[in-house]
Amino acid sequence: MKNMAAGLISTGLLAESTSVLGAENKGVIMKDDDLYYIQTVRGRIRPGQLGMTLIHEHVMVDFIGADKVNKDRYDVDEVFEVMLPYLKEIKELAVTGFGDCTPMYIGRDAQLLARLAEAADMHIITNTGLYKEPYLPQYAFEKSADELARIWIDEIEKGIEGTGIRAGFIKIAVNPGELIPVQQKIVRAAARTSLATGATLASHTGHGIAAMEEMDILEEEGLPLSKFIFVHAGSEKDREYHFKTAERGAWVEYDHIKKDGAEESVQLIKSMLEKGYEDKLLLSQDAGWYNVGQPRGGNIKSFAYLVREFIPLMKRSGIHQDTINKLVITNPARALRIRDKSNKSEGVSPEGKAISTFGRMRSPAKGK
C-alpha cells in the first residue's frame, strides 16, 4: 500500500486528493453544497463529502435469472470476506465514493453493501430500478409505468426490502437500437421516479440510437437531461453520439477503463475535453464482479487500476490535474446529488461530517 501511495504522490494525485478530502476526509465545500445531499447506504452526506469516486462498479452479480435469484444462493459472509480487501485497497488510494450498479434481480444486496461500507469506511451508493430481458421479473411486463415508479420511489424514500437502507440513484438497462415496449415503459417509470425523488437515472445503454430515444422519452416526461447518465457510452464507436448526449445536457460515462484499451480510453476522454464537455464526463471501470455460483466469486477484477495506473497515464497524455480532479471528484458528486427539499440532510452533523446510520438499520443475522 505504501508503494501505491508513493506512486500517487509522484503523480500529484494523492497529494491533491488529500488536500481536497482533508486529513479527516472532511471533503470540500462545493457550490450550493448545503442545498443537496447524496444518499449512501449509511445515510445522507453532502456532495462535497463524497470525495474521489468510482461511479460505476459492482461488488456482486448473479445472472441466473429473475425467477431464480435469491439470497440463499450465496454465503454473505464469504462475499464480505472476499470483497472487503478490494474496497480497502482503493480506500488506501484515496477513493472514498463508490457507486454499486448491480440492480435488483441481478444480485443487489443492500445490507451487504452497508456492512462493507462500514468496514471500509466508504461512501457506497446503491440503486433501485430494473435491468432488461431476460433478467426482468414477470411483474415488469404486467405493471404500468406508474406502478413500477411507485416501487422505486419507495426504495428511495423508505428503504430497500424493509432494511431502511435507501437507494441513492436509479439504475435501468435498455436493449440496443430502437427500444422495445417494455424498455420504453421502464424508461418512463425511471423518469417519473426521478421527477418524484430527484434521484439521478443511470441507464446501461452502450448504443447511440438507444441513448437518443431514451433522452427523447425523458424529455417527453419532463425530466431535465442533467439527471440522465449514458452508461457504457464508450461502447458506442460513433463519437458524435457522445457529443450529442453531452450537448443535450446529459452525462457521458466511460466506464470500461482497463489496461487493455487504455490508450483508446485516453483518446475518448480527450475528444470530449476538446469539445468542451469536461463538465458532462464520468469515468469508472465496471470492475469487481463477485459472481454468485462460482467458487469464491470467480475472477474478481480489482477496482484499483483507474487510480493506480490510468490517472498517471492521463497526466502523461497532457490532461491537467485540475481536469482529472473534476472527472473523479466533482463530476460524480454533481451527477449523484439530490436536491434537499428540507434543506437539512439526515445523517449529516452540524460540522458537515457523515453520521453512520448503519447501527440503526435492520441487520441480517450472521450468514443470512
C-alpha positions in Angstrom: 0.0 0.0 0.0 2.9 2.4 0.8 4.2 1.9 -2.8 0.8 2.7 -4.2 0.7 5.9 -2.1 4.2 6.8 -3.2 3.2 6.3 -6.8 0.2 8.6 -6.5 2.2 11.3 -4.7 4.7 11.2 -7.6 1.8 11.9 -10.0 0.3 14.6 -7.8 -3.0 12.8 -7.4 -2.8 11.6 -3.8 -1.4 14.9 -2.6 -4.2 16.9 -4.3 -6.8 14.4 -3.4 -5.7 14.5 0.2 -5.8 18.3 0.1 -9.4 18.1 -1.2 -10.6 15.3 1.1 -8.7 16.6 4.2 -6.8 14.7 6.8 -10.1 13.5 8.3 -11.9 13.0 5.0 -13.9 16.2 5.6 -14.4 16.8 1.9 -14.6 20.1 0.0 -17.3 22.7 0.1 -18.9 22.6 -3.4 -21.1 25.4 -4.8 -24.6 25.1 -3.2 -23.3 22.1 -1.2 -25.9 22.8 1.5 -28.8 22.6 -0.9 -28.1 19.0 -1.9 -27.3 15.6 -0.5 -26.1 12.2 -1.7 -27.9 9.1 -0.3 -25.4 6.4 0.7 -26.1 3.0 2.2 -25.1 4.5 5.6 -27.2 7.7 5.3 -27.1 11.1 3.7 -23.9 13.1 3.1 -23.3 16.4 1.5 -21.9 16.2 -2.1 -18.6 17.7 -1.0 -18.1 14.8 1.3 -18.2 12.2 -1.4 -14.5 12.6 -2.5 -12.8 10.7 -5.2 -15.4 8.3 -6.6 -15.7 5.3 -8.8 -19.2 5.8 -10.0 -19.9 2.5 -11.8 -18.6 -0.7 -10.2 -20.1 -3.9 -8.9 -19.5 -5.8 -5.6 -21.6 -8.8 -6.6 -23.6 -10.1 -9.5 -25.9 -13.0 -10.2 -27.1 -13.7 -13.7 -29.1 -16.8 -13.0 -32.4 -15.1 -13.9 -35.0 -13.0 -12.1 -37.1 -16.1 -11.3 -34.2 -17.9 -9.6 -32.1 -15.2 -7.9 -32.3 -15.2 -4.1 -30.0 -14.7 -1.1 -29.8 -18.4 -0.4 -27.6 -18.8 -3.4 -24.6 -17.2 -1.7 -22.8 -17.1 1.6 -22.9 -13.4 2.6 -20.0 -13.8 5.0 -17.9 -15.2 2.2 -18.8 -12.4 -0.2 -17.9 -9.9 2.6 -14.6 -11.6 3.2 -13.7 -11.8 -0.5 -14.7 -8.2 -1.4 -13.6 -6.2 1.6 -9.9 -6.2 0.7 -10.7 -4.8 -2.8 -12.5 -1.9 -1.2 -9.8 -1.3 1.4 -7.3 -1.3 -1.5 -8.9 1.7 -3.2 -9.6 3.4 0.1 -5.8 3.3 0.6 -5.6 5.0 -2.8 -7.8 7.9 -1.5 -11.1 6.6 -3.1 -14.0 7.3 -0.7 -17.0 7.2 -3.1 -18.3 4.0 -4.7 -21.3 3.6 -7.0 -22.6 0.0 -6.9 -24.5 -0.5 -10.1 -25.9 -4.0 -9.5 -29.7 -3.6 -9.8 -32.4 -5.7 -8.2 -32.8 -9.3 -9.5 -29.1 -9.3 -10.5 -27.6 -9.7 -7.1 -28.2 -6.4 -5.3 -27.8 -6.8 -1.5 -28.2 -3.5 0.3 -27.3 -5.0 3.7 -24.1 -6.5 2.4 -23.2 -3.1 0.9 -23.9 -1.3 4.2 -21.7 -3.8 6.0 -18.9 -3.3 3.6 -19.3 0.5 3.7 -19.0 0.4 7.4 -15.9 -1.9 7.4 -14.1 0.0 4.7 -15.4 3.4 5.9 -16.5 4.4 2.4 -19.5 6.1 0.9 -21.2 3.4 -1.1 -24.3 4.2 -3.1 -26.8 1.6 -4.2 -29.7 1.8 -6.6 -33.3 1.0 -7.4 -34.7 0.0 -10.8 -34.8 -2.9 -13.2 -32.4 -4.4 -15.8 -33.5 -5.8 -19.1 -34.6 -9.1 -20.7 -34.0 -11.9 -19.8 -33.4 -10.6 -16.3 -36.8 -8.9 -15.7 -39.4 -10.3 -13.2 -42.8 -11.1 -14.6 -44.4 -8.1 -13.0 -42.2 -5.8 -15.1 -44.4 -6.8 -18.1 -47.7 -6.6 -16.1 -47.4 -3.4 -14.1 -47.8 0.1 -15.6 -45.0 2.7 -15.6 -46.6 4.5 -12.6 -46.8 1.2 -10.7 -43.1 0.5 -11.3 -42.2 4.0 -10.3 -44.1 3.6 -7.0 -41.9 0.6 -6.1 -38.8 2.5 -6.9 -39.9 5.7 -5.2 -40.5 3.7 -2.0 -36.9 2.2 -2.2 -35.5 5.8 -2.4 -37.8 7.3 0.2 -38.4 4.5 2.7 -35.7 1.8 2.1 -35.0 -1.4 0.3 -36.8 -4.6 1.3 -37.6 -3.5 4.8 -34.0 -2.7 5.7 -34.2 1.1 6.0 -31.3 1.3 3.6 -32.3 3.8 0.9 -31.3 3.7 -2.8 -29.3 6.7 -3.9 -29.9 6.6 -7.7 -31.9 4.7 -10.3 -30.3 2.0 -12.5 -32.0 0.6 -15.5 -30.9 -1.0 -18.8 -32.2 -0.9 -22.4 -31.8 -3.0 -25.5 -29.6 -1.9 -28.3 -31.2 0.0 -31.2 -34.8 1.1 -31.0 -36.3 0.4 -27.7 -38.8 -2.4 -27.3 -42.1 -1.7 -25.5 -41.2 -3.0 -22.0 -37.9 -1.0 -22.1 -39.8 2.1 -23.1 -42.1 1.6 -20.1 -39.1 1.2 -17.8 -37.5 4.4 -19.1 -40.8 6.2 -18.4 -41.0 4.7 -15.0 -37.5 5.8 -14.2 -38.2 9.3 -15.4 -41.2 9.5 -13.1 -39.2 8.2 -10.2 -36.5 10.8 -10.8 -39.1 13.6 -11.0 -40.6 12.4 -7.7 -37.4 12.0 -5.8 -34.6 14.0 -7.5 -32.5 10.8 -7.9 -30.3 10.5 -11.0 -31.1 7.9 -13.6 -28.2 5.8 -14.9 -29.0 3.6 -17.8 -27.0 0.6 -19.1 -27.1 1.6 -22.8 -23.9 1.4 -24.8 -25.7 2.3 -28.1 -26.2 5.7 -29.6 -29.6 5.2 -31.1 -31.0 3.8 -27.9 -29.5 6.7 -25.9 -31.1 9.2 -28.2 -34.5 7.5 -27.9 -34.1 7.4 -24.1 -33.5 11.1 -23.9 -36.5 11.8 -26.2 -38.7 9.8 -23.8 -37.2 11.6 -20.7 -37.8 15.0 -22.3 -41.4 13.9 -23.1 -41.8 13.1 -19.4 -40.4 16.5 -18.4 -37.1 15.2 -16.8 -34.1 17.5 -17.2 -31.4 15.6 -19.0 -28.9 16.6 -16.4 -30.4 13.7 -14.4 -29.5 11.1 -17.1 -26.3 9.1 -17.4 -25.5 7.4 -20.7 -23.8 4.3 -19.2 -21.3 2.4 -21.2 -21.1 5.3 -23.7 -17.6 4.1 -24.8 -19.2 1.0 -26.4 -20.7 3.3 -29.0 -18.0 3.8 -31.6 -19.6 6.8 -33.2 -18.3 9.7 -31.0 -21.0 12.0 -32.4 -23.5 10.3 -30.2 -21.2 11.1 -27.2 -21.1 14.7 -28.2 -24.8 14.9 -28.9 -25.6 13.4 -25.5 -23.4 16.0 -23.7 -24.8 18.8 -25.9 -28.3 17.9 -24.7 -27.2 18.2 -21.1 -26.8 14.5 -20.1 -23.8 12.7 -18.6 -21.5 10.6 -20.8 -19.9 7.8 -18.8 -16.8 6.0 -19.9 -16.8 3.0 -17.5 -14.9 0.3 -19.3 -11.5 1.7 -18.4 -8.9 -1.0 -18.1 -5.3 -1.7 -19.1 -6.3 -3.3 -22.4 -7.5 -0.4 -24.4 -6.2 2.3 -22.1 -4.8 4.5 -24.8 -8.1 4.4 -26.7 -9.9 5.5 -23.5 -7.5 8.4 -23.1 -8.3 9.5 -26.7 -12.0 9.2 -26.0 -11.6 11.4 -22.9 -9.5 13.9 -24.8 -12.0 14.1 -27.6 -14.7 15.1 -25.1 -12.4 17.6 -23.4 -11.5 19.2 -26.8 -15.2 19.7 -27.4 -15.6 21.5 -24.1 -17.6 18.7 -22.4 -15.4 18.2 -19.3 -18.4 19.1 -17.1 -20.5 16.2 -18.5 -18.0 13.3 -18.3 -17.8 10.5 -15.8 -15.1 7.8 -15.5 -15.2 4.3 -14.0 -14.2 0.7 -14.7 -17.2 -1.7 -14.3 -15.0 -3.9 -12.2 -15.4 -6.2 -9.2 -18.0 -8.8 -10.0 -18.1 -11.5 -7.3 -20.1 -13.9 -9.5 -22.6 -15.9 -7.5 -22.3 -19.6 -8.3 -18.6 -19.5 -9.0 -16.0 -20.6 -6.3 -15.3 -17.6 -4.1 -16.9 -15.4 -6.7 -14.6 -16.5 -9.6 -12.2 -14.0 -11.3 -12.6 -10.7 -9.3 -11.5 -7.6 -11.1 -9.6 -5.1 -8.9 -11.1 -1.6 -8.5 -7.6 -0.1 -8.4 -6.5 0.3 -12.0 -8.1 3.6 -12.7 -6.4 5.3 -9.8 -3.1 3.5 -9.7 -2.3 3.4 -13.4 -4.9 5.2 -15.6 -4.8 8.6 -13.9 -1.0 8.8 -14.2 -1.5 7.8 -17.9 -3.9 10.7 -18.3 -1.5 13.1 -16.8 1.3 11.9 -19.1 -1.0 12.4 -22.1 -1.3 16.1 -21.1 -4.6 16.2 -19.2 -4.3 18.7 -16.4 -4.6 17.6 -12.8 -7.5 20.1 -12.2 -9.4 18.4 -15.0 -8.7 15.0 -13.6 -10.0 16.1 -10.2 -13.2 17.3 -11.9 -13.7 13.9 -13.6 -13.2 11.8 -10.5 -14.3 14.1 -7.6 -16.5 17.0 -8.7 -18.5 15.4 -11.5 -19.6 12.2 -9.7 -20.8 14.3 -6.8 -22.7 16.6 -9.2 -24.2 13.6 -11.0 -25.4 11.8 -7.9 -26.6 14.8 -5.8 -30.3 15.1 -4.9 -31.9 18.4 -4.2 -32.6 18.6 -0.4 -36.2 19.7 -0.2 -36.0 20.0 3.6 -32.6 21.8 3.4 -31.3 19.6 6.2 -29.6 16.3 5.5 -30.4 13.3 7.7 -27.1 11.7 8.6 -25.0 14.9 8.4 -23.8 16.6 11.6 -23.7 20.4 12.0 -19.9 20.2 11.3 -20.7 18.5 8.0 -19.3 15.1 9.0 -21.2 12.0 7.9 -23.1 10.2 10.7 -23.4 6.5 10.0 -27.0 5.2 10.3 -25.7 1.6 9.9 -26.4 0.7 13.5 -30.0 1.9 13.3 -30.8 -0.3 10.3 -32.1 -3.8 10.5 -29.0 -6.0 10.2 -29.1 -9.6 8.9 -28.3 -12.5 11.1 -24.8 -13.7 10.5 -24.7 -15.8 7.4 -28.0 -14.6 6.1 
